[in-house]
């Protein structure tokens, strides 16, 4: 049984502010030392998920570094029982590896969608994406990534992160998905945290339980063709995003495309984000 772990950082226990999750080379000002210990907390939670997956029968675990820059996990800190995918601009983004015969997906360090009250460091992909909807349903990264997994017939069996991330993921994918809440937001940049060692224990147990439930959890497959509506931070960003074929403006700062399947969904999403990133900010 092959497991893919999509590892983000903002949902990690102990993390609450942007400086803690910003790699030094991407910081607009000198990055504080907090990033270094925060990435250690991140890899400890990933290792806990690997441990739980192995205990429940996983024969191979692939970890995809899915946080900013996608090279936050130091290879030597990762469990030797796992493979690591690192580096940016890769196929399927946060779900790179999903096309390699995966049987189950786990999310670690996940956060809520953009604009979520009490969602710790809540955003969707970037700070300038304001809203994403599948039809009328608002989604975050958890929804985009679950749809990619669903395209390949793979269920998301466990999500670990802050309270709102877990609740939003289960609301979209179903309560059978194991949710491990490691902190509770008391604002966008503040939280009440579980102790890191307890968080890791809960994640290991959640990962094992998720695999035990695997056959009861349906892969997430929205109804295609699927209208995907994206609201950005300014009109110029939409101007640039409209260079992507198949997009149309549906508001001053919103655009839409029709995804034919999960692969089309994520590929055009990646193109739109790349194009819109050129807007003045």
Residue, then its C-alpha position, 0 to 999 in steps of 0.5 A: x500500500x503506497x501513501x502520499x503525504x502532502x506536507x504544508x507548514x502553517x497548520x503545524x502545532x506551535x506555528x502562529x505567525x508568518x515569520x515562522x513559516x517564511x523561508x529566509x530566501x523568500x522573506x522581504x526582511x531578514x527572516x527570524x530564527x523561528x523559521x528554523x525551529x518551526x521547520x523542525x516542528x513541521x518535519x516531526x509531524x510528518x515523521x509521525x504521519x509516516x510512523x502511523x502509516x507504516x504501523x497500519x500497513x503502508x509499504x511505501x510512503x512518499x512525502x511531497x514538501x508542499x510549503x512555500x518554496x517546497x524545500x522546507x523539509x531537510x532530507x536528513x531529518x525525514x524518516x528513512x522509511x520515506x521518499x521525499x519530493x522537494x523543489x518548486x514548479x512540479x507536476x500537480x504542485x502540492x500533489x506531486x506524486x499522486x500519479x505513481x500508484x498511490x492508494x491513500x493521501x494524507x495532509x499534514x500542516x494544513x490550514x483553512x481557506x482564505x478569509x476564514x475567521x480564526x483560521x491560523x495563517x488562513x490563505x489559499x495558495x498565495x496571500x493575493x487569492x481572495x476566494x476560490x469556488x467549485x460551483x457555489x462551494x468555497x474551497x481552499x488548498x484542501x479542496x484543490x488537492x483532494x480533487x486532484x487525488x480524486x482524479x486518480x481514484x485516491x481518497x484523502x484519509x487524514x488531515x492534520x492542522x488547525x481546527x478550521x482547516x480540519x473542519x473545512x476539509x471534513x465538511x467537503x470530503x466527509x466525516x469519515x476522513x480522520x481529522x487531527x486538530x493540533x491547535x485552535x485559532x484565536x485570530x489569524x496570527x494567534x493560536x492555542x496549541x497542543x504540545x508538539x509531542x502530543x500533536x505528533x502522537x495524535x497524528x501518528x494515531x490519526x494516520x493509522x486510523x485513516x488507513x484503516x478507514x481507507x476503503x470506507x472513504x470515497x475519493x473526492x470527485x466534484x461534478x465535471x465539467x466544473x466551474x472554477x471561480x477565482x477572486x484575486x486582489x486586484x483587476x490587473x491580476x485578472x487581466x494577466x490571468x485572462x491570458x490563460x486560454x479558456x478563462x473569462x472575467x466574471x467580476x472586477x477582480x474575478x475570473x472563471x474557467x470550466x475544468x473538465x477533470x482533476x488534471x485540467x483543474x490543477x494545470x489551469x490553476x497553476x497557469x493562472x497563478x503564474x500569470x497573475x503573480x506578475x501584477x503590481x503589489 
